[in-house]
Amino acid sequence: MVATSLVSVTSPPSPVPVDAPPRARRRDGWSVSMFAVAALVVGIAAAVIWRLVVQPPSYLVQADGSATVTERSLTEFFAADAWYVLLGVVFGAVIGISTWRRFKHLGWLSALLAAGLGVLAGLVCWQLGQLFSGATFDERLASAQPGDVVPIALALRSPSALAVWAFAAVTPILLGSALGPDEEAGPREPRSRRTRRGAVPAEPTQVVDELGVARSVEAQRDESSTVS
């Protein structure tokens, strides 16, 4: 009589999701606060650059009190909007890349965070840039003398340009999540190893008894049932 043994093959247990520890959540909250402060600094720096690179067109005060502007200066009225959009693309991309590198473990929440930081920096640049102009254009024009040149105020004439800051901040995260490796998935095993591990061992058709004689499984079962 031949003793047989059965070996059970079980698959490895699936990983159980573990919630982030409180210390990690506090660290993320602190990082969000620091990134918000950094967005304010970025907005201030962008406002300074915006004020330096934009040369607003000027009006010439005439002897009769009227003010005129040349045709060439008319084309420069929207230069402030163009430079604002360009700064939004550059600084928004910097915000998005930094946010993705630090908060990519948050998933889609990192995209919302990047968009909010981009809008915050854009608002600071917009409002602070206008404050750099000093007094309003009407006040400066009213106090001007004939022959004076009065530049217009630095202003954003298309408020929708603020959306460029948010879009530029989200774009690196969308590209990183779509083209980058999936860190949640474990490393893939070679195909041959996966095949060997997943294959079910075939049931033997012959067995060798204690005397070294090979017999079929069915004959062995019949003999065992007869003996019993």
C-alpha positions in Angstrom: 0.0 0.0 0.0 1.4 3.3 -1.0 0.9 6.4 1.1 0.2 9.6 -0.8 0.4 13.1 0.3 -1.4 16.2 -1.0 0.3 19.6 -1.2 -1.9 22.6 -1.4 -0.7 25.6 -3.3 -2.2 28.9 -2.1 -1.8 32.3 -3.8 -0.1 35.1 -1.8 -2.5 37.3 0.1 -3.6 40.5 -1.5 -2.2 43.7 0.0 -4.5 45.4 2.5 -4.8 49.1 2.1 -3.4 50.9 5.1 -4.6 54.4 6.0 -1.9 57.1 6.2 -0.7 57.5 9.8 -1.5 60.7 11.6 2.1 61.9 11.4 2.0 61.6 7.6 -1.2 63.6 7.5 0.3 66.3 9.7 3.4 66.4 7.5 1.2 66.8 4.4 -0.7 69.7 6.1 2.5 71.4 7.0 3.7 71.0 3.4 0.5 72.5 2.0 1.0 75.5 4.2 4.6 75.9 3.1 3.5 75.6 -0.6 0.9 78.3 -0.1 3.5 80.6 1.2 5.8 79.7 -1.7 2.9 80.5 -4.1 2.6 84.0 -2.5 6.3 84.5 -3.0 6.1 83.3 -6.6 3.2 85.8 -7.2 5.2 88.7 -5.8 8.2 87.8 -7.9 6.0 87.5 -11.0 4.4 90.9 -10.2 7.8 92.5 -10.1 8.9 91.0 -13.4 5.5 91.9 -14.9 6.0 95.5 -13.9 9.6 95.6 -15.2 9.0 94.0 -18.6 5.8 95.8 -19.6 6.2 99.3 -20.9 2.6 100.8 -20.9 1.7 103.2 -23.8 1.5 106.9 -22.9 -0.8 109.7 -23.7 0.5 113.1 -24.7 -1.3 116.0 -23.1 -2.0 118.8 -25.6 -2.3 122.5 -25.0 -6.0 122.4 -25.1 -6.1 119.8 -22.3 -6.8 116.9 -24.5 -4.6 113.7 -24.6 -3.6 111.8 -27.7 -1.9 108.5 -28.3 0.0 107.3 -31.4 -1.2 104.4 -33.5 1.9 102.4 -32.6 1.1 102.8 -28.9 -2.4 101.4 -29.5 -0.9 98.0 -30.3 0.9 98.0 -26.9 -2.4 98.1 -24.9 -2.6 94.3 -24.7 1.1 93.8 -24.1 0.4 93.5 -20.4 -2.0 90.6 -21.0 0.5 88.8 -23.2 3.3 89.1 -20.6 0.9 88.0 -17.9 0.0 84.8 -19.8 3.6 84.1 -20.5 4.5 84.5 -16.8 1.6 82.2 -15.9 2.8 79.5 -18.2 6.3 79.6 -16.7 5.5 80.0 -13.1 2.5 77.8 -13.2 4.6 74.9 -14.7 7.1 75.4 -11.8 4.3 75.2 -9.3 2.9 72.1 -10.9 6.2 70.2 -11.1 7.0 71.0 -7.5 3.5 70.0 -6.3 3.7 66.7 -8.3 7.1 65.8 -6.8 5.9 66.4 -3.2 2.2 65.4 -3.3 1.9 62.7 -6.1 1.0 60.2 -3.4 -2.3 62.0 -2.9 -3.5 61.2 -6.4 -6.1 63.5 -8.0 -6.0 65.8 -4.9 -2.5 66.9 -6.0 -4.1 68.3 -9.3 -6.6 70.3 -7.3 -3.9 71.6 -5.0 -1.7 72.6 -7.9 -4.6 74.5 -9.5 -5.4 76.3 -6.3 -1.7 77.3 -5.8 -1.5 78.5 -9.4 -4.6 80.7 -9.0 -3.2 82.1 -5.8 0.1 83.1 -7.4 -1.8 84.5 -10.4 -4.1 86.6 -8.2 -1.1 88.0 -6.2 0.7 88.9 -9.5 -2.4 90.6 -10.9 -3.3 92.7 -7.9 0.2 93.6 -6.8 1.3 94.4 -10.3 -1.5 96.9 -10.5 -0.5 98.5 -7.2 3.0 99.1 -8.6 1.5 101.6 -11.0 0.8 104.1 -8.2 -2.0 106.5 -8.7 -4.8 105.8 -11.1 -4.6 107.0 -14.7 -7.4 109.4 -14.3 -5.7 111.1 -11.3 -2.4 111.4 -13.1 -4.0 112.7 -16.3 -6.0 115.3 -14.3 -2.9 116.7 -12.7 -0.7 116.7 -15.9 0.4 119.8 -17.7 0.4 120.4 -21.4 3.3 118.5 -23.0 3.4 115.9 -20.2 3.5 112.2 -21.1 1.1 110.1 -19.0 1.5 106.3 -19.2 -1.6 104.2 -18.7 -1.9 102.0 -15.6 -0.6 98.5 -15.7 -3.8 96.4 -15.7 -5.1 93.0 -16.9 -7.7 93.6 -19.5 -8.7 89.9 -19.9 -9.4 88.4 -16.4 -9.8 85.0 -18.1 -6.0 85.0 -18.4 -5.9 83.9 -14.8 -7.0 80.5 -15.9 -3.7 80.0 -17.6 -1.9 79.9 -14.3 -4.2 77.0 -13.1 -4.0 75.1 -16.4 -0.2 75.4 -16.5 0.0 74.1 -12.9 -2.2 71.1 -13.6 -0.5 70.1 -16.9 2.7 68.6 -15.4 0.6 66.5 -13.0 -1.6 65.2 -15.8 1.4 64.4 -17.9 3.2 62.8 -14.9 0.3 60.6 -13.9 -0.4 59.5 -17.5 3.2 58.9 -18.7 5.0 58.1 -15.5 5.3 54.6 -13.9 2.5 53.3 -11.7 4.0 53.2 -8.3 1.0 51.5 -6.7 1.5 48.4 -8.7 4.3 46.1 -7.6 7.2 45.1 -9.8 6.2 42.7 -12.6 7.8 39.3 -12.6 9.2 37.7 -15.8 6.6 36.0 -18.0 8.3 32.6 -17.5 8.2 32.9 -13.7 4.6 34.0 -13.8 3.7 31.0 -16.0 5.4 28.5 -13.7 3.9 30.0 -10.6 0.4 30.2 -12.0 0.4 26.7 -13.7 -1.5 23.9 -12.0 0.6 20.7 -11.6 -0.8 17.9 -13.7 -2.2 14.9 -11.9 0.2 11.9 -12.2 -1.0 9.0 -14.3 1.4 6.4 -12.8 2.7 5.7 -9.3 5.5 3.5 -8.0 4.8 1.2 -5.2 7.1 0.0 -2.4 8.5 -2.8 -4.7 9.5 -0.3 -7.4 6.8 -1.4 -9.8 5.1 1.3 -11.8 1.3 1.0 -11.9 -1.5 3.2 -13.1 -3.4 5.3 -10.7 -6.6 3.5 -11.4 -5.1 0.1 -10.7 -3.6 1.4 -7.5 -6.9 2.7 -6.4 -8.7 -0.6 -7.2 -6.0 -2.5 -5.3 -6.4 -0.2 -2.3 -10.2 -0.6 -2.3 -9.8 -4.4 -2.5 -7.4 -4.6 0.4 -9.6 -2.3 2.5 
